[in-house]
């Protein structure tokens, strides 16, 4: 069984892509809504949350994993392999597949829009730069949370505008969604760039991640889909039903590893 995790709805994009490409694959998804967003969190908290997510998925039957959260970097995932054992922790993260797929498009200048944690990690800059892709990154504060609560078009536009301005300044021709929530606001991004009269190609790493998962993971199952969350959300449940159909139930599970949520993020 393939386990996919993220802080919220973002990873559902990768999960739905896997389902389309592999109808018989057994999938279990964990959305950690109680601790969303992951983007502003320090590495030690991300480690705790990642351990909890992978433990939940393994308990549900997952033996192969997709870390569908850019904030959970390779540096956070690597220690998990020792804890889980190599035979139980085949993991696909976001950056590797994205780098290979983006290289095929031969972009001239890339702007990666992401969370603060992803920008701080520098992972995309290093990975894309190693392939000769000119790359800059920009953190879009509060955008992931706004998408999760279905913010108004006006609010989304306000949060996206810094990316439009930066793309204009550097002459970017490709915008990479460096947060898995951002593709759910693709229409808002398109409107913002169209209003600025700036042509832009949008690149979603989730598609490349799904391609790799289908290529290397076991997809010969019964087509089961199990969705778990650490906190109920009407928006999340609606998104699940839109992507996977109304028959898929969303189950709420308790929080085992607690982190500090008292600070405004």
C-alpha positions as CSV (number, residue, x, y, z in Angstrom):
1,X,0.0,0.0,0.0
2,X,1.2,3.5,-0.9
3,X,1.0,6.1,1.9
4,X,0.9,9.8,1.2
5,X,1.1,12.6,3.7
6,X,1.0,16.3,3.9
7,X,-0.1,19.0,6.3
8,X,-3.4,19.5,4.5
9,X,-5.1,19.3,1.1
10,X,-1.9,19.9,-0.9
11,X,-0.8,16.2,-1.1
12,X,-4.3,15.2,-2.4
13,X,-3.1,16.5,-5.8
14,X,-0.3,13.9,-5.9
15,X,-2.6,11.2,-4.5
16,X,-5.3,11.9,-7.2
17,X,-2.6,11.8,-9.9
18,X,-1.4,8.4,-8.6
19,X,-5.0,7.2,-8.6
20,X,-5.6,8.3,-12.2
21,X,-2.4,6.6,-13.4
22,X,-2.8,3.5,-11.2
23,X,-6.5,2.7,-10.6
24,X,-5.7,-0.6,-8.8
25,X,-3.2,0.9,-6.4
26,X,-4.1,0.8,-2.7
27,X,-3.7,4.3,-1.2
28,X,-3.8,5.7,2.3
29,X,-3.5,9.5,2.9
30,X,-2.8,11.4,6.1
31,X,-3.6,15.1,6.3
32,X,-2.2,16.6,9.5
33,X,-4.7,19.5,9.7
34,X,-4.2,19.8,13.4
35,X,-0.6,21.1,12.8
36,X,-1.1,22.8,9.5
37,X,0.7,24.7,8.1
38,X,4.1,23.1,8.2
39,X,5.8,25.9,6.3
40,X,6.7,28.2,9.3
41,X,7.8,25.4,11.6
42,X,11.4,24.7,12.6
43,X,13.2,21.5,11.6
44,X,12.8,19.8,15.0
45,X,9.0,20.1,14.8
46,X,9.0,19.0,11.2
47,X,10.9,15.9,12.3
48,X,8.4,15.1,15.0
49,X,5.4,15.6,12.7
50,X,7.0,13.6,9.9
51,X,7.7,10.7,12.2
52,X,4.0,10.8,13.4
53,X,2.7,10.9,9.8
54,X,4.8,8.0,8.6
55,X,4.0,6.0,11.7
56,X,0.2,6.5,11.2
57,X,0.6,5.5,7.5
58,X,2.6,2.4,8.4
59,X,0.0,1.3,11.0
60,X,-2.7,1.7,8.3
61,X,-0.7,-0.7,6.1
62,X,1.6,1.5,4.0
63,X,5.0,0.1,3.1
64,X,5.9,2.8,0.5
65,X,5.6,6.5,1.1
66,X,5.2,9.8,-0.7
67,X,6.2,12.8,1.3
68,X,3.8,15.2,-0.5
69,X,5.0,18.2,1.4
70,X,7.9,20.4,0.2
71,X,8.5,21.8,3.7
72,X,9.5,18.2,4.8
73,X,12.9,18.3,3.1
74,X,15.3,15.5,2.4
75,X,17.2,16.5,5.6
76,X,14.1,15.8,7.6
77,X,13.2,12.6,5.8
78,X,16.7,11.0,5.9
79,X,16.7,10.1,9.7
80,X,13.3,8.4,9.2
81,X,14.9,5.7,7.1
82,X,17.0,4.6,10.0
83,X,14.0,4.6,12.4
84,X,11.8,2.6,10.0
85,X,14.3,0.3,8.5
86,X,15.2,0.3,4.8
87,X,12.7,-2.4,4.0
88,X,9.8,-0.4,5.4
89,X,10.7,3.2,4.3
90,X,10.8,3.5,0.5
91,X,10.2,7.2,0.2
92,X,9.6,9.6,-2.7
93,X,10.0,13.3,-1.9
94,X,9.1,16.3,-4.1
95,X,12.4,17.8,-5.2
96,X,14.1,14.9,-7.1
97,X,11.2,14.1,-9.4
98,X,10.5,17.8,-10.0
99,X,14.1,18.5,-11.0
100,X,14.2,15.8,-13.6
101,X,10.8,16.8,-15.1
102,X,11.6,20.5,-15.1
103,X,14.9,20.0,-16.8
104,X,13.1,18.4,-19.8
105,X,11.2,21.7,-20.3
106,X,14.4,23.8,-20.7
107,X,13.1,26.9,-18.8
108,X,15.1,30.1,-19.1
109,X,14.5,31.5,-15.6
110,X,12.5,29.9,-12.8
111,X,10.8,31.4,-9.8
112,X,9.9,28.9,-7.1
113,X,6.9,30.1,-4.9
114,X,7.0,28.2,-1.6
115,X,6.6,28.2,2.1
116,X,9.2,29.8,4.4
117,X,10.6,26.4,5.4
118,X,11.1,25.3,1.8
119,X,12.7,28.6,0.9
120,X,15.0,28.4,3.9
121,X,16.1,24.9,3.0
122,X,17.4,26.0,-0.4
123,X,16.6,22.6,-1.8
124,X,15.1,23.7,-5.0
125,X,17.8,26.3,-5.7
126,X,20.5,23.7,-5.2
127,X,18.8,20.9,-7.1
128,X,17.7,23.1,-10.1
129,X,21.0,24.9,-10.1
130,X,22.9,21.6,-10.3
131,X,21.1,21.1,-13.6
132,X,22.0,24.6,-14.9
133,X,18.5,26.0,-14.3
134,X,18.6,29.6,-13.2
135,X,16.4,29.7,-10.1
136,X,15.2,32.1,-7.4
137,X,12.7,31.4,-4.6
138,X,10.1,33.5,-2.9
139,X,8.1,32.7,0.3
140,X,4.4,33.5,0.1
141,X,3.4,34.0,3.7
142,X,-0.1,32.7,4.7
143,X,-1.0,31.5,1.2
144,X,-1.2,27.8,2.1
145,X,-3.5,28.5,5.1
146,X,-5.6,30.8,2.9
147,X,-6.1,28.0,0.3
148,X,-7.0,25.5,3.0
149,X,-9.9,27.7,4.3
150,X,-11.0,28.7,0.8
151,X,-10.1,32.4,1.1
152,X,-11.7,34.9,-1.2
153,X,-10.3,35.6,-4.7
154,X,-9.3,39.1,-3.4
155,X,-7.3,37.7,-0.5
156,X,-5.6,35.1,-2.7
157,X,-4.6,37.8,-5.2
158,X,-3.1,39.9,-2.4
159,X,-1.0,37.0,-1.2
160,X,0.1,36.0,-4.7
161,X,1.1,39.5,-5.9
162,X,4.7,39.3,-4.4
163,X,5.4,36.4,-6.7
164,X,4.1,38.3,-9.7
165,X,6.3,41.3,-8.9
166,X,9.4,39.2,-8.3
167,X,8.8,37.3,-11.5
168,X,8.6,40.6,-13.4
169,X,11.8,41.8,-11.8
170,X,13.9,38.7,-12.7
171,X,12.2,38.0,-16.0
172,X,11.0,34.5,-15.1
173,X,9.2,32.4,-17.7
174,X,8.3,29.5,-15.3
175,X,6.7,29.5,-11.9
176,X,7.2,26.3,-9.9
177,X,4.5,25.6,-7.2
178,X,6.9,24.8,-4.4
179,X,4.1,24.1,-2.0
180,X,1.5,21.3,-2.8
181,X,-1.3,23.6,-1.7
182,X,-0.6,26.2,-4.4
183,X,-1.9,24.2,-7.4
184,X,-5.3,24.4,-5.8
185,X,-5.1,28.2,-6.4
186,X,-3.8,27.8,-10.0
187,X,-6.7,29.9,-11.3
188,X,-5.8,32.7,-8.9
189,X,-2.2,32.6,-10.0
190,X,-3.3,32.7,-13.7
191,X,-5.5,35.7,-13.1
192,X,-2.8,37.6,-11.3
193,X,-0.2,37.0,-14.0
194,X,-2.8,37.8,-16.8
195,X,-3.7,41.1,-15.1
196,X,0.1,41.9,-15.1
197,X,0.2,41.0,-18.8
198,X,3.0,38.6,-18.1
199,X,3.0,35.2,-19.8
200,X,3.9,32.4,-17.3
201,X,4.3,28.7,-17.4
202,X,3.1,27.0,-14.2
203,X,4.9,23.8,-13.1
204,X,3.4,21.4,-10.6
205,X,5.9,18.9,-9.1
206,X,3.0,16.7,-7.9
207,X,2.6,15.4,-11.5
208,X,6.3,14.3,-11.6
209,X,6.1,12.7,-8.2
210,X,3.0,10.7,-9.2
211,X,4.9,9.5,-12.3
212,X,7.8,8.2,-10.2
213,X,5.5,6.6,-7.6
214,X,3.6,4.7,-10.3
215,X,6.9,3.6,-11.9
216,X,8.6,2.3,-8.8
217,X,5.9,1.4,-6.2
218,X,3.6,-1.6,-6.1
219,X,0.4,-0.5,-7.8
220,X,-1.3,-3.9,-8.1
221,X,-3.9,-3.9,-5.4
222,X,-7.7,-3.6,-5.0
223,X,-8.0,0.2,-5.7
224,X,-8.7,1.0,-2.0
225,X,-8.5,4.6,-0.8
226,X,-8.3,5.4,2.9
227,X,-8.1,9.1,4.0
228,X,-7.1,10.1,7.6
229,X,-6.9,13.5,9.1
230,X,-5.8,14.8,12.6
231,X,-8.6,17.4,12.6
232,X,-11.9,17.6,10.7
233,X,-12.3,20.1,8.0
234,X,-15.3,20.7,5.7
235,X,-13.0,22.1,3.0
236,X,-10.7,19.1,3.1
237,X,-13.6,16.6,3.0
238,X,-15.2,18.5,0.0
239,X,-11.8,18.3,-1.8
240,X,-11.5,14.6,-1.2
241,X,-15.0,14.0,-2.6
242,X,-14.2,16.1,-5.7
243,X,-11.0,14.2,-6.4
244,X,-11.9,10.7,-5.4
245,X,-15.7,10.5,-5.3
246,X,-18.4,10.8,-2.6
247,X,-17.9,7.2,-1.5
248,X,-14.5,7.9,0.1
249,X,-14.8,8.6,3.8
250,X,-12.5,10.9,5.8
251,X,-11.6,9.5,9.2
252,X,-10.4,11.7,12.0
253,X,-7.6,10.3,14.2
254,X,-6.1,11.6,17.4
255,X,-2.9,13.6,17.8
256,X,0.0,11.5,19.2
257,X,3.1,13.7,18.9
258,X,2.2,17.2,20.0
259,X,4.1,20.3,18.9
260,X,3.7,23.9,20.1
261,X,0.7,25.5,18.4
262,X,0.4,28.4,20.8
263,X,2.5,30.8,18.6
264,X,0.7,32.7,15.8
265,X,2.0,31.4,12.5
